[in-house]
Amino acid sequence: MAENSVKSNSKSIYMAQNCSNPITYHTLSNRLRVVHRYCDSRVECCGLCVMAGSRNEQPEQFGLAHFVEHTIFKGTDRRRSWHIINRMESVGGELNAFTSEEATTIYSSFPAGNLARAVELIADLVSRSRFPEAEIDREREVVLDEVDSYLDSPAEAIFDDFNELLFAGSGLGHNILGNEKTIKTFTSATCRDFLDRYYTPGNMVFFYMGPATPKRVVATAERYMGHFSHPDTHVDRVVPPEVEPFDIYRDLHTHQAHTVIGARIPGMFADKNRAYSLLTNIIGGPCMNSLLNVALRERRGYVYSVDAYTSLFTDCGEMTIYFGCDREHVKPCRRIISDTLTHLADSPMKERTLSAAKKQYIGQTIVAAENREQMALSTGRALLFNGHVATRSEIIDRIMSLTPEHLRMAAEAIVSDRCSILTFG
């Protein structure tokens, strides 16, 4: 990849040369980073990625990052909640937000020509939210209902319980939604303190994808977000302590048994972490020809679904396999999964097999790139955590550089004697 450095308003702009979606970087006067990704489309998408998620919470704050994400929509110095909702919807757009372990994202997708409307609104939410107590009390009930709904879904709740065990003693070891005890303590002041601490220019990225020029996007961002105060924000990151592998069964009297098998892996900055993503795709990706789908569903009819996931955080990660089945099939499913992983760890994959897996994975990334909203969100996240947005050619090069030995070593991380297991039955 070639990078051109262009001077503009005494700031450096770096354009990643990608024929399909040129990427431009800029830094505002208050240190807010901006990434522009060109797309010839009648729809625009922009937003803020904030390095503040559930991992930033103290035990008495569990659920606060997510609660703040909800309540910034409940009123600002300029708008009531209804006006916030209507601002983008009245032109056919949408305004949304979500929280993860390490970040919160607030964004809008809208018909082209409404950029200033969207940027001004997002800036208003971040800089002038009032967190009215009456609205907080109402939203508290909404979030508590969300928690209850989540707990009623064992296929979802099992992942949080698994992470509480795998990342015990760290900020990654609790539910993003929080719990009833902590959520009931949140006040307007609690929310304001969290927002003031983490929603600062040096801790955020503004991203844009659409047909507007970089010059226009930067000028609009400077106009509406250049006033953000910029105190230094230090985000604490403590590497979770290692835990002994566990094998736990919890009798929840569910109709179906749910099992998660997984292990810790290196984080997003580790060398060759693409090997874990490719391995995940091979054994339990979205395609029906994944190894475990063929072995457990197509050949034996043991499961309705079996999936593998890779989650990469800044300093650690996890690779997990989930399956749901009748209780009588849990043991044979576990045995087949163990045998599959052991084989991959003991025997390097044949070049022909690896080549086919790479071709499939690259094809999936190309198809996924057509979801422009998701590409815009990924662009913001990439700049927030990596300081750089990988181009398509860079991603393909990283995938193509993987060898059978890389895949074998990745499989070693989750062989049976290193895996932890949690089952709901």
N, C-alpha and C positions, 0 to 999 in steps of 0.2 A: 504494500500500500504506500502511496505517495502522499505526503502532507504538504500543503502550501500555507505559508504564514503570510497573512495580509494585515496591514495596519489600518485601523479604523478608529477614529476618535481616541487615539493614544492607547487603544486596547488591542491585544492580539486576537485575531480570529483564525481558527484552524479549521480547514475544510478537509474532511476525509473524502478521498476520491472514490466514490461508489457510483457507478453509472446510473443505478436505479433510484437511489435515495441519497443525494449528497447531504453530508452532515456538517454543520457549522457550529463552532463554539464561540462563546463570548462571555465576558465577565462584566457585570454592571458596576457602577461606581461604589456601591455598598457591598461588593464581593459576592453578590448573588450570581451563580453560574447559570448560563442560558445555553441550551442546545436546540438547534433548529434542524429539522429533517424535512427536506423538500419532498413533496408528493403532489403530483398533478391530480387533484381531486376536487370535488365540489363540497367536500366535508373537511373541516379542520378539527384538530384536537390539541388541547394544551392543558397544562396543569403544573402543580408543584409536588415534588417528591421531598419529603422531610425525613431526615435520619432520626426518627423517633418512633419506636414501636413498643410492644409489650416487654421487650428486653430491657428497656430503660426504667422500668417501674421497680419501686421498692415493694416489699411484701404487703404493706398497707395500701399500696396504690394499684394492686392487680386489677387490670381492666381499664385503667385511666386513659391510656393512649387511645383505645377504641372509643371510650366514652367522650373524649374531647372531639374525636372525629365526627361523632354524632351531633354533638351540641354546638359546634361552630355554625351549623345551619339554622340555629334557633333564634338568631337575632344579632344585628350589629348596631353600631351607632347610627347608621343610615337606613337600615331595613329591618322589617319584621320578618318572621319566618316565611310567611306566605309570599312576600315580595322576593325573597331569596329563591324560593322554589320556582316562581313564575318568571323570573328574569330570563333564564335560558329556554325554558319550556315554551314560552310565548312565541319564540321564533323557530320552534321545532327542534331545539337542541336538548341536551340533558346535562345535569350536574351530578357528580357522584364522588364517592370517596371510599377508601378501604384501608385497613390497618393490617400489618404483618408483624412478625417478631421484631424486625429492625427498621421498619419504615412505615410512614403514613403517606398516602397519595390522595390529592384532591384534584379533580380534573373535570373537563367539560368537552363534549363533542357537539359540534354545531354546524349548520350550513355555512359555507364560506361567505365571508363578508361581515361576520359578527365577532371578529377577534377582540376588538377593544371592549365590547360588552362582556366577554368571558373573562378577560384578564382583569378588568376592573372589579368584577364580582369576586373572583378568587382572592384578589388582593384585599378586598373589603372583609372577607371571611377571616383571613389570617391575621389582619392587623387591627380590626375593629370589632371583633366578636365580643358581646356583652355577657354571655352566659346567664340570662335571666333565671332567677331561682325558680320561678313558676314553671318555666319551660324545662329546666333541669329535672324538676320533680316528675313532670309528665314523661320525659324521655327516659328517666330511670326505670319506669315501669315497662317501657318498650324494650329496653336492653335486658331487663330481667326476664321478660318473655322470650327474648332471643336466646338467652342462656338456657332456659327450660326446654325450648325447642331443640337446641343442640344436644342437650343431655338425653332427650328422648330418641336420639338417633345414634345407636351404638356403633354403626359403621363410621360415623364421624367422631364421636366422643372417644373411641379407642385410640385415636392418634394422639389426642391431648394427654390421655392417661399414660400412653407409651412414652411420650416426651417428658412427662413429669418424672418418670423413672430413669430414662436414659440421660437426661440433663439435670438430674436432681442437684439442688444446691446452687442453681444458677438462674439467671433471668430468662433462660429458654425453657425452664421447667414448669411453666404454668400456662393456663388457657389464656388466649388473647382477649377473650370476652370478660375475664375476671370471674368473681363469684358474688353471691348475694351480700355477704358480709362487707366486702370492700366497696361494692357499687353503692350501697346505701349510705356510705360516708361521704361521697363526693359532693362538693359544693361549688358555687360559682368561683370562689377564691381558689379552690383546688385546681379547677380547670384552667383558670387564668395563669396560675403559677406554672403549670406544665407547659402551656402554650408559650409563655414569655421565655421560658428556659430553652426550649428546643426549636421553636419556629423562628429561627434567626437566619439571615442571608447566608452565612458561612456554613450552615447546616442544612441548606435546601438547594434544590435544583429546579429551575423552570424549564419545562420542555414544550416543544411545539412540533407538530407535524401537519403539513398542508401546503397550499400553493402560495402563501404570502412570502415575500422576500425576506431574507435575514435582516436587512436594514429596517424594514417595517416592524418585524417582530421584536427586535432589540429595542427600537424606539418606544414601542408600546409597553414593553416590560419595564423600561426605565421610567416611563411616565407614571405608571401605576404601582410599581414595586420598588422604585429607586429610593423611596422614603423609608423603607423598612430599616429600623435601627439594627446595628450590627455588633452587638457584644460578642465576645468570644464564647463559643459553646463547646464544652468538652464532653464528648459522649464516652462514658465509661464502657469498656468492653473487657470483661473478665472471662477467660477461657473456662468453660465448664469443667469441673473435676471429672476424672475418669471414674466410671462405676463398673462393678463386677457384672458380667453377663447374668441376666435373670431369665427365669422361665416361670411365668405366673399365670394361673387360671383363676378367673373371677366368675362365679356363678350368678348371672344376672337374670336368669330365667327367660332369656330371649328365645324366639322361635328358631333362629339361625345362630350358629357359632361364628364369631368374627375373630380373626387372628392377624396380628401384625408381627412380622419378623424383621429385625433390623440391627444396624450397628453404626457406630460413629465412623465418619470418614473425614479427610481434610476439608478445609473451607474453600471459599470461592477463589482465593488467591493462590492455592496450591498448584504446583506444576502438574500438568496433564489431568486436571480435574474433569476434563471432557471424557476421560476414560470411564468415569463413573456414570456419566449421563448416557454414554453409548451403551454401556453394559446394562443399565436400567432399561433402555429401549429394547435391547435384545431379549431380556428375560421376561419383562412384563410391561412393555410399552403399549400404546393405544391400538396397535395393529393386531389382528387376530392370529397372525403367524408368530407371535412372541412365544418363546420356548415354554413358559409356564401355562399360557392359555392353551397351547396345543396339548401339553402333557396332562393338565388337570381337567380341562373342559372338553376339548374336542375328542380326546382319546378315551377318557374315563367318565365324563359327565359328573365329576365330583363337585364342581363349583359353577356358579353363575358368572362370577367375576373374580379375576385375579389381576392385580396391578402392582407395578413397582414404581417407586418414586425416589428421586434424588433431591434433597433440600440442602442448599449451600448457604451458610452464613459467613460473616466476615472472618471468623477465626476457627470455625469447625463446620461440620455438616453431618448429615445422616443419609443412609440409604435404607429404604424400607420396602417390604413386600406385604401386601394385604390380600387376604382371601376370605370369602364368606361361604359357608357350606353347612350341611347337616353335621351334628355333633359326631356322628359315627365316621365321618370322613376327615376329621381334623388330623388324626395321627397319620393316615396314609398320605395326605397332602403335605404334611410337614416332612415326611420321609422323602417324598419325591422332590420337594424343593431343596432339601439338604443334599440329596444325590446330585441334583443339577448344579448347584453352586460348587460342590466339591469337585465335580468333573471340570468345570470351568477354571477352578483354581489349580488343579493338578495338570491339566493338559492344555497347552497353548492352542488357541483357536487357529484353524487352518486359514491360510491367506485368502483363499477363495470365499470362505464363509464370512470372514471379516470384511472383505471387499463388498460383499452383498449387503452386509449390515450397515456399512458406511453409506452406500448408495441410498438405502432406504431412509436413513437418518437425515442425510442431506436433503433428500426430497421432501421430507416432512418439514424441515426448517423453511424451505422455499414456500411450501403451501401455507405454513403458519404466518409467514411474512405478509401474506395478502390480507390478514386481519389487521387493518391499519390502526385501529384503536389500541390493540394489544402491542403493536410495534411501537407506537408512541409511548405507551407506558413502560415498555422494556427499555426504550431509549433513555427516559428519565432515570430509571433505576440504575442503568449501566453507568451513566455519568456520576450519579450520586455515590456509588460504591467503588467504581473502578477508575473514575476520572477520565474515562475514554469509552466511546461506543464502538464496538467491533463492527466492521463492515462485513457484508456477506462473504467476501473473498477471504477475510481473516478467519471467520468461523469455519468455512470449508477447509481451509489450510490446516487448522487445528485438528479437525476431525480426521483428515486424510493422513496426518502425521502419526496417528495412533498405530501401535504395533500389536501383534498377538501377545507380547510380553506385558504391555501396558494393561490389556484387558485381563490377563491372568492375575496380575498383581492387584487389580481392582477387585476381582472376585475373591481374592484371599481375605479381603477386609470383612467379608460377610459369610465366610464359611461357618459351619454349625458351631464350632467351639468358640467362636468370637461373637456369635449372634445373641441378641436378647429376644425374648418372645413374650407376648401378652395375648391372652385369649379371653374373650367374653363368651360365656355359654349359658 
